[in-house]
Amino acid sequence: MIDLLKTPHQKLLEEAGINPDTPGMLKTPKQFLFEESGMLPKFAEGGPTTRQMEAELMVNGRTPPKFASIAEIMANLTPQEQKIAHHHFNTMFGGTTGHDEQGRPITVYSTGVQMDAGPYKDKFALVPGYVDQQVIDPDTARDYWRTEINKGMWPIYNSGKELNDRAQYIHGIMDQQN
């Protein structure tokens, strides 16, 4: 008699005397990751989405496998430049991604601002121009982030060209995660 509720794979395992619940048997790397992290898979009631789980792992110093190469590349960024990338990941994983007129996603909208006062007067800071699910203009961005810029929390460059070159490099890293 054929048991229609069992897959051929399940039947083979039973015939071999292997219990699928045996520790270490039939667990994918993702299952091990879920168990180790204590997170529920997205299909469990009340469980987080895959993106939320990936973000949680990253926040806790764990690199999900598909991000391994990005982690290596991000090691080439200053801590301030990494903050731009983290803003991108937090926006994307937090479900607050916006879209421009062409439907392209907006997560950071990296904006260069020339400082008009403070310890970095006449230098160029790279900050998110996407704040609270809306794009803000450079003057508003400078004022919004001024305190953090003055504390050295965002990337500072000597020229607009240097800022643009680094912003493109950082954007390339963020694009790789998709």
C-alpha positions in Angstrom: 0.0 0.0 0.0 1.3 3.5 -0.9 1.3 6.1 1.8 0.5 9.3 -0.1 1.3 11.5 2.8 5.0 10.7 2.8 7.5 11.7 0.2 9.7 9.1 -1.5 12.6 10.7 0.5 10.8 10.2 3.8 10.0 6.6 2.9 13.7 5.9 2.0 14.8 7.4 5.4 12.3 5.2 7.3 13.4 2.1 5.4 17.0 3.0 6.3 16.0 3.3 10.0 16.8 7.0 10.1 14.6 9.2 12.1 14.3 12.7 10.5 14.3 14.2 14.1 17.7 12.7 14.9 20.0 15.6 15.8 22.2 16.4 12.8 20.1 14.6 10.3 18.3 16.4 7.5 19.0 19.9 8.8 20.0 22.5 6.3 22.6 25.1 7.1 19.6 27.6 7.5 18.0 25.2 10.0 21.2 25.1 12.1 21.4 28.9 11.9 17.8 29.3 13.1 18.4 26.9 16.0 21.7 28.5 16.9 20.3 32.1 16.8 17.1 31.2 18.6 15.0 32.8 15.9 11.8 31.4 14.4 11.8 30.7 10.7 9.6 33.1 8.7 6.9 30.5 8.2 6.4 30.0 11.9 3.5 32.0 13.3 4.8 35.3 14.7 8.3 34.6 13.2 10.3 37.3 11.6 10.9 37.5 7.8 14.1 36.3 6.2 15.4 39.8 5.9 14.7 40.6 9.5 16.5 37.4 10.5 19.5 38.4 8.3 19.5 41.9 9.8 19.4 40.4 13.4 22.3 38.2 12.6 24.4 41.1 11.2 23.5 43.3 14.2 24.8 40.5 16.5 28.1 40.2 14.7 27.1 37.1 12.6 27.4 37.2 8.8 24.7 35.3 6.9 26.4 33.2 4.2 25.2 35.3 1.2 26.7 38.4 2.8 30.1 36.9 3.5 31.8 38.5 0.6 30.1 41.8 1.4 31.5 41.6 5.0 35.0 41.2 3.5 34.5 44.2 1.2 33.0 46.3 4.0 36.2 45.8 6.0 37.7 48.2 3.5 35.4 50.9 4.6 36.0 53.3 7.5 33.6 52.9 10.5 31.9 56.1 9.3 31.5 54.7 5.8 30.1 51.5 7.2 27.5 53.6 8.9 26.1 54.6 5.5 25.9 50.9 4.6 24.3 50.0 7.9 21.6 52.7 7.3 20.9 51.0 3.9 20.6 47.6 5.6 18.5 48.9 8.4 16.1 50.6 6.0 15.9 47.6 3.7 15.5 45.0 6.4 13.2 47.2 8.5 10.7 47.3 5.6 10.9 51.1 5.2 12.4 51.2 1.7 11.0 54.0 -0.4 10.8 54.2 -4.2 11.6 57.0 -6.6 9.4 58.1 -9.6 10.8 55.3 -11.7 10.0 52.7 -9.0 13.6 52.1 -8.0 14.2 51.4 -4.3 15.5 54.1 -2.0 17.2 53.1 1.2 19.9 55.7 1.9 19.9 58.4 -0.9 23.5 59.2 0.0 23.9 62.9 0.0 27.0 65.0 0.1 26.9 68.2 2.1 29.5 70.9 2.5 29.8 71.9 6.1 29.3 75.6 6.8 30.5 75.6 10.5 32.0 73.4 13.2 35.1 71.3 13.3 34.6 70.2 9.7 33.9 73.6 8.2 34.4 73.6 4.4 34.8 69.8 4.4 32.3 67.4 2.8 30.2 65.0 4.7 28.4 62.0 3.3 25.0 61.4 5.0 21.7 59.7 4.3 19.3 61.9 2.4 16.5 59.4 3.0 15.1 60.0 6.5 11.8 59.0 8.0 10.7 57.4 4.7 11.3 60.6 2.7 14.0 62.2 0.7 15.3 65.4 2.1 17.4 68.1 0.4 21.1 68.6 1.1 20.6 71.7 3.4 18.0 69.8 5.4 20.2 66.7 5.5 23.2 68.9 6.8 21.0 70.3 9.6 19.4 67.0 10.4 22.8 65.2 10.8 24.9 68.2 12.0 25.4 67.0 15.5 26.5 63.5 14.4 28.7 65.0 11.6 30.4 67.3 14.2 31.1 64.2 16.4 32.8 62.5 13.4 30.1 59.8 13.1 29.6 60.2 9.3 32.3 60.1 6.6 34.2 63.4 6.0 36.1 64.2 2.8 38.4 67.0 1.7 36.7 67.4 -1.7 33.4 66.8 -3.5 35.2 64.5 -5.9 36.6 62.4 -3.1 33.1 62.2 -1.6 31.6 61.2 -4.9 34.2 58.5 -5.5 33.7 56.9 -2.1 29.9 57.3 -2.3 30.0 55.3 -5.6 32.2 52.6 -4.0 29.9 52.3 -1.0 26.8 52.2 -3.3 28.4 49.3 -5.2 28.8 47.4 -2.0 25.2 47.9 -1.1 24.1 46.8 -4.6 26.0 43.5 -4.2 23.7 42.3 -1.4 20.7 42.1 -3.6 
